């Protein structure tokens, strides 16, 4: 494309003319590309599975807003949270059965 001010040929993706400095394109603000909720969900999946599950689901739903960033991390948080919740239920049931058998 050509600069509207000086007429010199410039890159089609240019926002400012490198020759005269006049704005020729639209300036777009970049959003943060870090899906913090997905990261928090993944971390909490190990510490507090229910909180990790909730945050990971929210992070996965928000992944599209961040260009897909965090989708894999959120999915891992969901899987880890579910596995931990199931393991806690199994251990609790085993302990409850052994206590009941001892009585």
Number of C-alpha atoms within 10 A of each C-alpha: 12 13 22 12 13 12 12 13 13 16 12 11 10 15 16 17 21 14 13 12 12 14 15 18 13 10 10 7 6 6 9 10 13 14 22 17 23 32 20 18 31 29 21 21 28 15 13 14 24 18 18 28 26 19 25 32 20 15 30 24 16 20 23 13 14 16 14 15 19 25 22 16 22 32 19 18 30 26 18 20 27 17 14 18 17 12 12 13 12 12 12 12 12 12 12 12 11 11 10 9 8 7 5
